[in-house]
Amino acid sequence: MRKTVLLVAMGLMAAGGGQAMAADDLVNAGGQAWKNLNCASCHGEDAKTPLNPEYPILAGQHADYLRQALMAYKRGQAGAPATSNIRKNAIMGAMANTMSQADIDSISVWLSRQPGPLSHRK
């Protein structure tokens, strides 16, 4: 019994280390996707100095919020019914529609890790 518990614990620790590595990879991929998709052209290189003051500051925003917002733009572009939690914006709908799920996930995490007025220090 002890041997089984020890093996399970070691497996979980190894998996946790892999997740930390995956998280770093996700952040790096997010920064690259941000550049490749030219998000800075509207939201600014640092994601906190948008071209137009009406555009949102994204640096430091919660990753889950950003992920949900991008998916809502994607659903809105696809013509999903209003009951499907959609967002309608011609520019963001078109941008979100070009993003893969991996792009959405990585950009959301990358943005959440950027310093900005929405972030908080621990």
Wavefront OBJ file of the C-alpha trace (Angstrom):
o trace
v 0.000 0.000 0.000
v 2.780 2.444 0.930
v 4.608 1.665 -2.286
v 1.485 2.455 -4.326
v 0.935 5.753 -2.506
v 4.582 6.692 -3.011
v 4.420 5.896 -6.729
v 1.225 7.934 -7.150
v 2.772 10.874 -5.260
v 5.902 10.731 -7.402
v 3.786 10.638 -10.540
v 1.824 13.685 -9.429
v 5.007 15.588 -8.637
v 6.435 14.739 -12.050
v 3.201 15.813 -13.726
v 3.249 19.075 -11.773
v 6.754 19.819 -13.041
v 5.578 19.164 -16.578
v 2.674 21.533 -16.076
v 5.029 24.315 -14.957
v 7.057 23.783 -18.112
v 3.877 23.741 -20.175
v 2.738 26.998 -18.539
v 5.994 28.710 -19.550
v 5.614 27.357 -23.061
v 2.035 28.642 -23.128
v 3.157 32.128 -22.101
v 5.917 32.165 -24.733
v 3.476 30.956 -27.390
v 1.034 33.686 -26.341
v 3.604 36.435 -26.818
v 4.471 35.053 -30.223
v 0.806 34.729 -31.240
v 0.202 38.327 -30.046
v 2.908 39.464 -32.480
v 1.908 37.147 -35.334
v -1.746 38.186 -35.213
v -0.756 41.873 -35.007
v -2.881 42.502 -31.907
v -0.565 45.390 -30.984
v -1.817 47.406 -33.963
v -4.920 48.254 -31.914
v -4.092 47.351 -28.301
v -0.459 48.545 -28.223
v 2.791 46.577 -27.996
v 2.480 46.431 -24.201
v -1.286 45.713 -24.299
v -1.920 48.754 -22.111
v -1.537 51.663 -24.523
v -4.273 51.140 -27.133
v -4.344 53.107 -30.361
v -7.803 54.445 -29.499
v -8.767 55.227 -25.887
v -12.041 53.345 -26.455
v -10.130 50.073 -27.005
v -9.656 48.053 -23.831
v -6.450 47.711 -21.871
v -5.707 43.992 -21.806
v -2.448 43.729 -19.839
v -3.076 42.147 -16.455
v -6.652 41.083 -17.197
v -7.742 37.660 -15.920
v -6.937 34.871 -18.392
v -10.326 33.188 -18.005
v -12.122 36.466 -18.760
v -10.030 37.052 -21.889
v -10.557 33.462 -23.044
v -14.334 33.764 -22.608
v -14.405 37.126 -24.396
v -12.473 35.826 -27.399
v -14.698 32.759 -27.621
v -17.781 35.012 -27.432
v -16.437 37.091 -30.353
v -15.822 33.876 -32.269
v -19.377 32.640 -31.585
v -20.772 36.028 -32.608
v -18.861 35.923 -35.887
v -20.154 32.403 -36.550
v -23.767 33.578 -36.217
v -24.559 31.761 -32.981
v -27.856 32.778 -31.329
v -27.753 35.561 -28.741
v -28.487 32.996 -26.034
v -25.035 31.488 -26.694
v -23.116 34.279 -24.901
v -21.930 36.114 -27.994
v -20.172 39.397 -28.595
v -20.690 41.304 -31.810
v -17.835 43.448 -33.075
v -16.773 43.334 -36.707
v -13.061 43.760 -36.031
v -12.720 41.514 -32.994
v -15.075 38.922 -34.467
v -12.927 38.671 -37.575
v -9.733 38.520 -35.500
v -11.071 35.879 -33.116
v -12.316 33.847 -36.053
v -8.735 33.475 -37.331
v -7.484 32.249 -33.924
v -7.111 28.603 -33.038
v -8.070 27.435 -29.561
v -4.341 27.231 -28.789
v -3.933 30.895 -29.848
v -6.840 31.961 -27.642
v -5.516 30.037 -24.641
v -1.914 31.196 -24.999
v -2.711 34.857 -25.697
v -5.092 34.916 -22.720
v -2.403 33.554 -20.396
v 0.285 35.826 -21.846
v -1.887 38.917 -21.401
v -2.759 37.962 -17.829
v 0.958 37.865 -16.990
v 1.707 41.323 -18.394
v 2.083 44.198 -15.921
v -0.655 46.741 -16.231
v -3.263 48.714 -14.346
v -5.501 45.626 -14.130
v -2.884 43.395 -12.508
v -2.278 43.129 -8.809
v 0.903 42.338 -6.959
v 1.109 39.455 -4.510
l 1 2 3 4 5 6 7 8 9 10 11 12 13 14 15 16 17 18 19 20 21 22 23 24 25 26 27 28 29 30 31 32 33 34 35 36 37 38 39 40 41 42 43 44 45 46 47 48 49 50 51 52 53 54 55 56 57 58 59 60 61 62 63 64 65 66 67 68 69 70 71 72 73 74 75 76 77 78 79 80 81 82 83 84 85 86 87 88 89 90 91 92 93 94 95 96 97 98 99 100 101 102 103 104 105 106 107 108 109 110 111 112 113 114 115 116 117 118 119 120 121 122
